[in-house]
Amino acid sequence: MIDKLPFLLIDSQKCNANIAFMAEKARKANLFFRPHFKTHQSHAVGEFFRNHGVSGITVSSPGMAEYFTHAGWNDITIAFPFVPQWSDKANQLARQVTLNILFSSPANLVAAIDKISSEVGVFIEIDVGHGRSGLLPDRTRELAVMLNLLESNSKLKFKGFLTHAGHSYSAKSRDEVMAIHAKSVTQLIKLKSFWKERYPDLIVSYGDTPTCSVADDFWGIDEIRPGNFVFYDVMQSQIGSCDLSQIALALICPVVDVLHDQKKILVHGGAVHLSKEKVTKEGADCYGLVCHFDGEAWGQPLPGAYVGSLSQEHGMIYFSNEVPTNIRTGDLLAILPVHSCLTVDCMAGAYDSKGNYFDVLPKK
């Protein structure tokens, strides 16, 4: 038994099955598979990907790129708009590995272009509907300005266009996910055809877990970069990206008190462990689903049970019916997180059922 509580538990078998599923999908669609490692942030989980033939990865910062460089990864894309303060570390990394960086607008590019002194690949971010960052596909004038600027610096090699259809996370069904996917890909194909003559080798890089999980047709796309799929979570199950049985991550929490008269259980597992990401379940806020834990694995979610409120360290589990009589103070329960990426970031470390520790990118 692991004596650190709460702790994060990875189901290695499910995790590997999720990786195999996505790797095979990429292979069948003739796509380069460049998974985003910000979900797991772990050298150990990274080795699972190597076993499935992955050679290039995506990260969200130079610090994360450096962490995975130490584990032997040498083809890395930083898929977050570049900021000038990253220049020194990026220049150093680019002398060691094949490094791609991302710019989201002419202003974003101008702020850092003169600070890049090592050879890097460059992607331009395209907004296909998420509304977070990147240029709209029809902003031809601004795209041309960025491309001309890139050509003025011999250290910067234009690689192509990169997007994240993050609005798929708001979908309520697989049909909605597919509609977002179809519209996104149509925009990207049109953009690619417009610039293909000038840049015959340009890459269209596409990635989000819902569309990559649900869709099979990626015609016109060159690489995919999903990340969350490695563990999945409650949110993805509600979207339709996965089944609850595919969730490969749980927070193991001790029961602090059982309040039978209030149909509630208090656990040690709060916002600092799960984050405050939530979904709606039966009209109420839900911060996680609840499962029995036998010391090695968790079972199916308990009917009518969900984490309904969180404070910093406390979690309150609500039951639509009576609290099961076989749950007692001191027992351990498994909480399936709403958003696995944020839960991993909160916990900064995990274990498998055999007690092996899975390192995670250190917080600085």
C-alpha positions as CSV (number, residue, x, y, z in Angstrom):
1,M,0.0,0.0,0.0
2,I,1.3,3.4,-0.9
3,D,1.4,5.5,2.3
4,K,1.3,8.9,0.7
5,L,-2.3,10.1,0.6
6,P,-4.0,11.3,-1.6
7,F,-2.0,9.8,-4.5
8,L,-2.5,9.6,-8.2
9,L,-2.8,6.1,-9.7
10,I,-2.2,5.2,-13.3
11,D,-3.6,2.1,-14.8
12,S,-0.7,1.2,-17.1
13,Q,-2.7,-1.4,-19.1
14,K,-5.4,1.1,-20.0
15,C,-2.8,3.8,-20.6
16,N,-1.0,1.6,-23.1
17,A,-4.2,0.5,-24.8
18,N,-5.1,4.2,-25.3
19,I,-1.7,4.9,-26.8
20,A,-2.0,1.9,-29.1
21,F,-5.4,3.0,-30.2
22,M,-4.3,6.4,-31.3
23,A,-1.0,5.2,-32.8
24,E,-2.9,2.7,-34.9
25,K,-5.4,5.4,-36.0
26,A,-2.5,7.6,-37.1
27,R,-0.8,4.8,-39.0
28,K,-4.0,3.9,-40.9
29,A,-4.6,7.5,-41.9
30,N,-0.9,7.9,-42.9
31,L,-0.4,10.7,-40.3
32,F,2.7,11.6,-38.3
33,F,1.8,11.0,-34.7
34,R,3.2,13.8,-32.5
35,P,1.4,13.4,-29.1
36,H,1.2,16.2,-26.7
37,F,3.1,15.3,-23.5
38,K,1.6,18.1,-21.3
39,T,-1.1,15.7,-20.1
40,H,1.2,13.2,-18.5
41,Q,4.4,15.2,-18.1
42,S,6.3,12.0,-17.3
43,H,9.5,10.4,-18.5
44,A,8.0,7.0,-17.5
45,V,4.8,7.4,-19.5
46,G,6.9,8.8,-22.3
47,E,8.5,5.4,-22.6
48,F,5.1,3.8,-23.2
49,F,4.9,6.0,-26.3
50,R,8.3,4.9,-27.5
51,N,7.1,1.3,-27.3
52,H,4.4,2.3,-29.8
53,G,6.8,3.8,-32.3
54,V,6.5,7.5,-31.4
55,S,9.5,9.6,-32.3
56,G,8.3,13.2,-32.2
57,I,6.5,14.9,-29.4
58,T,4.6,18.1,-28.5
59,V,5.2,20.1,-25.3
60,S,3.9,23.4,-24.0
61,S,7.1,25.2,-22.9
62,P,10.9,25.2,-23.2
63,G,11.1,23.9,-19.7
64,M,9.0,20.9,-20.7
65,A,11.0,20.5,-23.9
66,E,14.2,20.5,-21.8
67,Y,12.8,17.9,-19.4
68,F,12.0,15.5,-22.2
69,T,15.3,16.2,-24.0
70,H,17.0,14.7,-21.0
71,A,15.0,11.6,-21.6
72,G,16.3,11.3,-25.1
73,W,13.5,12.9,-27.1
74,N,15.1,14.9,-30.0
75,D,12.2,16.0,-32.2
76,I,10.0,18.4,-30.3
77,T,7.4,21.0,-31.1
78,I,6.5,23.7,-28.5
79,A,2.9,24.2,-29.3
80,F,2.3,27.4,-27.4
81,P,2.8,30.9,-28.9
82,F,6.4,31.9,-28.4
83,V,7.4,34.7,-26.0
84,P,10.7,36.6,-26.1
85,Q,11.7,35.4,-22.6
86,W,12.0,31.9,-23.9
87,S,14.7,32.8,-26.5
88,D,17.8,31.9,-24.5
89,K,16.6,28.4,-23.6
90,A,15.1,27.8,-27.0
91,N,18.3,28.7,-28.7
92,Q,20.2,26.3,-26.5
93,L,17.7,23.5,-27.0
94,A,17.7,24.0,-30.8
95,R,21.5,23.3,-30.8
96,Q,20.8,19.9,-29.2
97,V,17.5,18.7,-30.9
98,T,15.2,19.4,-33.8
99,L,13.0,22.1,-32.3
100,N,9.8,23.6,-33.7
101,I,8.2,26.7,-32.2
102,L,4.9,28.5,-32.8
103,F,3.8,32.0,-33.5
104,S,0.2,33.2,-33.4
105,S,0.2,36.6,-35.0
106,P,2.4,39.2,-36.6
107,A,2.9,41.0,-33.3
108,N,3.8,37.7,-31.5
109,L,6.4,37.0,-34.2
110,V,7.9,40.5,-34.3
111,A,8.4,40.5,-30.5
112,A,10.8,37.5,-30.7
113,I,12.1,37.2,-34.3
114,D,15.4,39.0,-33.6
115,K,16.1,36.9,-30.6
116,I,16.2,33.6,-32.4
117,S,19.9,32.7,-33.1
118,S,19.6,28.9,-33.6
119,E,17.9,27.1,-36.5
120,V,14.3,26.3,-35.6
121,G,11.3,25.2,-37.4
122,V,8.3,27.5,-37.2
123,F,4.6,26.9,-37.3
124,I,2.0,29.6,-37.6
125,E,-1.1,29.0,-35.4
126,I,-4.5,29.0,-37.1
127,D,-7.8,29.5,-35.2
128,V,-10.4,27.2,-36.7
129,G,-13.1,28.2,-34.2
130,H,-11.7,27.9,-30.7
131,G,-11.2,31.7,-30.4
132,R,-8.2,31.4,-28.1
133,S,-5.1,32.3,-30.2
134,G,-4.0,32.2,-33.8
135,L,-5.0,33.8,-37.0
136,L,-8.3,33.0,-38.8
137,P,-7.6,31.0,-42.0
138,D,-8.9,33.8,-44.2
139,R,-6.5,36.5,-42.8
140,T,-4.3,36.1,-45.9
141,R,-2.7,39.5,-45.6
142,E,-1.5,38.9,-42.0
143,L,-0.3,35.4,-42.9
144,A,1.7,36.8,-45.8
145,V,3.3,39.4,-43.5
146,M,4.4,36.6,-41.1
147,L,5.7,34.4,-43.9
148,N,7.7,37.3,-45.4
149,L,9.1,38.1,-41.9
150,L,10.1,34.4,-41.5
151,E,11.9,34.5,-44.8
152,S,14.0,37.5,-43.6
153,N,15.6,35.4,-40.9
154,S,17.6,32.5,-42.2
155,K,17.5,30.7,-38.9
156,L,13.7,30.3,-39.1
157,K,12.3,27.6,-41.4
158,F,8.6,27.7,-42.1
159,K,7.1,24.3,-41.4
160,G,3.4,24.9,-41.8
161,F,0.2,25.6,-40.0
162,L,-0.8,24.3,-36.6
163,T,-4.2,24.3,-35.0
164,H,-6.0,23.1,-31.9
165,A,-9.8,22.6,-32.4
166,G,-10.3,23.2,-28.6
167,H,-13.9,24.1,-29.1
168,S,-14.5,20.4,-29.4
169,Y,-14.3,20.2,-25.6
170,S,-17.6,22.0,-25.5
171,A,-19.3,19.4,-27.6
172,K,-22.1,17.4,-26.1
173,S,-22.0,14.4,-28.4
174,R,-20.0,12.6,-31.0
175,D,-22.1,14.1,-33.7
176,E,-21.1,17.6,-32.5
177,V,-17.5,16.6,-32.4
178,M,-17.7,15.3,-36.0
179,A,-19.3,18.5,-37.1
180,I,-16.4,20.5,-35.6
181,H,-13.9,18.2,-37.1
182,A,-15.4,18.5,-40.6
183,K,-15.5,22.3,-40.5
184,S,-12.0,22.5,-39.1
185,V,-10.5,20.2,-41.7
186,T,-12.3,22.0,-44.5
187,Q,-10.7,25.3,-43.4
188,L,-7.3,23.7,-43.2
189,I,-7.4,22.0,-46.6
190,K,-8.4,25.3,-48.2
191,L,-5.6,27.1,-46.4
192,K,-3.1,24.4,-47.4
193,S,-4.1,24.5,-51.1
194,F,-3.7,28.3,-51.1
195,W,-0.1,28.2,-49.9
196,K,1.0,24.8,-51.3
197,E,2.6,26.2,-54.5
198,R,4.8,28.6,-52.6
199,Y,5.6,26.0,-49.8
200,P,5.3,22.5,-51.3
201,D,6.5,20.8,-48.2
202,L,4.2,22.6,-45.7
203,I,2.7,20.6,-42.9
204,V,-0.7,20.9,-41.4
205,S,-0.6,19.9,-37.8
206,Y,-3.9,19.2,-36.1
207,G,-4.7,18.1,-32.6
208,D,-7.3,17.7,-29.9
209,T,-8.4,14.6,-28.1
210,P,-12.2,14.7,-29.0
211,T,-11.8,14.9,-32.8
212,C,-8.8,12.7,-33.0
213,S,-10.6,10.0,-30.9
214,V,-13.9,10.1,-32.8
215,A,-12.9,10.8,-36.4
216,D,-11.2,8.5,-38.9
217,D,-10.9,10.6,-42.0
218,F,-8.0,13.1,-41.8
219,W,-7.6,13.8,-45.5
220,G,-5.4,16.8,-46.0
221,I,-3.9,16.7,-42.5
222,D,-0.2,15.7,-42.1
223,E,0.2,15.1,-38.3
224,I,-2.0,14.9,-35.2
225,R,-1.1,16.0,-31.7
226,P,-3.7,14.8,-29.2
227,G,-2.6,14.6,-25.5
228,N,-5.5,14.0,-23.1
229,F,-6.3,10.6,-24.7
230,V,-3.4,9.0,-22.9
231,F,-5.5,9.0,-19.7
232,Y,-8.9,10.4,-20.8
233,D,-11.2,11.6,-18.1
234,V,-14.9,12.3,-17.1
235,M,-15.2,15.2,-19.4
236,Q,-14.0,13.2,-22.4
237,S,-16.5,10.4,-21.5
238,Q,-19.3,13.0,-21.5
239,I,-18.2,14.4,-24.9
240,G,-18.2,10.9,-26.3
241,S,-14.4,10.7,-26.9
242,C,-14.1,7.6,-24.7
243,D,-15.9,5.1,-22.5
244,L,-15.6,5.4,-18.7
245,S,-13.7,2.1,-18.9
246,Q,-10.9,3.7,-20.8
247,I,-10.1,6.3,-18.1
248,A,-6.5,5.4,-17.0
249,L,-6.1,7.8,-14.1
250,A,-7.7,8.1,-10.6
251,L,-7.0,10.1,-7.4
252,I,-7.0,7.7,-4.5
253,C,-8.5,9.5,-1.4
254,P,-9.0,8.4,2.2
255,V,-12.5,8.7,3.6
256,V,-12.5,11.2,6.5
257,D,-16.1,11.0,7.6
258,V,-19.3,9.3,6.5
259,L,-22.4,11.5,7.0
260,H,-25.2,9.0,6.5
261,D,-28.0,11.4,7.5
262,Q,-26.8,13.9,4.8
263,K,-26.0,11.3,2.2
264,K,-22.5,12.6,2.0
265,I,-18.9,11.5,2.4
266,L,-16.0,13.7,3.3
267,V,-12.6,12.8,1.7
268,H,-9.1,14.2,1.7
269,G,-9.0,15.2,-1.9
270,G,-9.7,18.8,-2.8
271,A,-9.0,21.5,-5.4
272,V,-5.3,21.3,-4.9
273,H,-5.5,17.6,-6.0
274,L,-8.3,17.6,-8.6
275,S,-8.4,21.2,-9.8
276,K,-11.8,22.9,-9.9
277,E,-12.6,21.8,-13.4
278,K,-16.2,20.5,-13.5
279,V,-18.9,19.1,-15.6
280,T,-22.7,18.9,-15.0
281,K,-24.2,15.7,-13.7
282,E,-27.9,15.5,-13.2
283,G,-28.1,19.3,-13.1
284,A,-25.4,19.6,-10.4
285,D,-21.7,20.5,-10.5
286,C,-19.5,17.4,-10.7
287,Y,-15.8,17.5,-10.0
288,G,-15.2,13.7,-10.3
289,L,-16.9,10.3,-10.3
290,V,-16.4,7.9,-7.4
291,C,-15.3,4.3,-7.5
292,H,-14.4,1.6,-5.0
293,F,-10.7,0.9,-4.7
294,D,-9.4,-2.6,-3.7
295,G,-5.8,-1.5,-3.1
296,E,-4.6,-2.1,-6.7
297,A,-7.4,-1.1,-9.1
298,W,-10.7,0.8,-9.1
299,G,-14.1,-0.5,-10.2
300,Q,-16.9,1.0,-12.1
301,P,-18.3,4.4,-10.9
302,L,-20.8,4.0,-8.1
303,P,-24.4,4.8,-9.3
304,G,-25.6,8.2,-8.1
305,A,-22.2,9.2,-6.5
306,Y,-20.2,12.2,-7.5
307,V,-17.8,14.8,-6.0
308,G,-20.2,17.7,-5.6
309,S,-18.0,20.3,-3.9
310,L,-14.4,21.1,-3.3
311,S,-12.4,23.3,-1.0
312,Q,-8.6,23.4,-0.9
313,E,-8.0,20.0,0.7
314,H,-11.6,18.8,1.3
315,G,-13.8,16.9,-1.1
316,M,-17.5,16.2,-0.5
317,I,-19.0,13.2,-2.2
318,Y,-22.8,13.3,-2.7
319,F,-25.1,10.3,-3.2
320,S,-28.5,10.5,-4.8
321,N,-29.5,7.5,-2.6
322,E,-28.2,6.3,0.7
323,V,-24.4,6.1,1.3
324,P,-23.4,2.4,0.8
325,T,-23.0,0.7,4.1
326,N,-19.7,-0.9,2.9
327,I,-18.0,2.6,2.8
328,R,-16.4,3.4,6.2
329,T,-14.1,6.1,7.6
330,G,-10.6,5.2,6.8
331,D,-11.4,3.4,3.5
332,L,-9.9,4.5,0.3
333,L,-11.9,5.6,-2.7
334,A,-10.9,6.3,-6.3
335,I,-12.0,9.6,-7.9
336,L,-12.0,9.7,-11.7
337,P,-11.0,13.3,-12.6
338,V,-13.0,15.7,-14.7
339,H,-9.8,16.9,-16.5
340,S,-6.8,14.6,-16.2
341,C,-4.3,17.1,-17.6
342,L,-5.0,19.5,-14.7
343,T,-5.1,16.8,-12.1
344,V,-1.7,15.5,-13.1
345,D,-0.4,19.1,-13.0
346,C,-1.8,19.5,-9.5
347,M,-0.4,16.2,-8.2
348,A,3.1,16.4,-9.7
349,G,3.7,12.6,-9.5
350,A,1.8,9.3,-9.8
351,Y,2.1,5.6,-9.1
352,D,1.0,2.4,-10.8
353,S,-0.7,-0.6,-9.1
354,K,2.6,-2.1,-8.2
355,G,3.8,1.0,-6.3
356,N,6.2,2.1,-9.0
357,Y,6.6,5.9,-9.0
358,F,6.0,7.8,-12.2
359,D,8.1,11.0,-12.2
360,V,6.5,14.2,-13.4
361,L,8.0,17.5,-14.7
362,P,9.3,19.2,-11.5
363,K,7.6,22.5,-10.6
364,K,9.9,25.5,-10.3
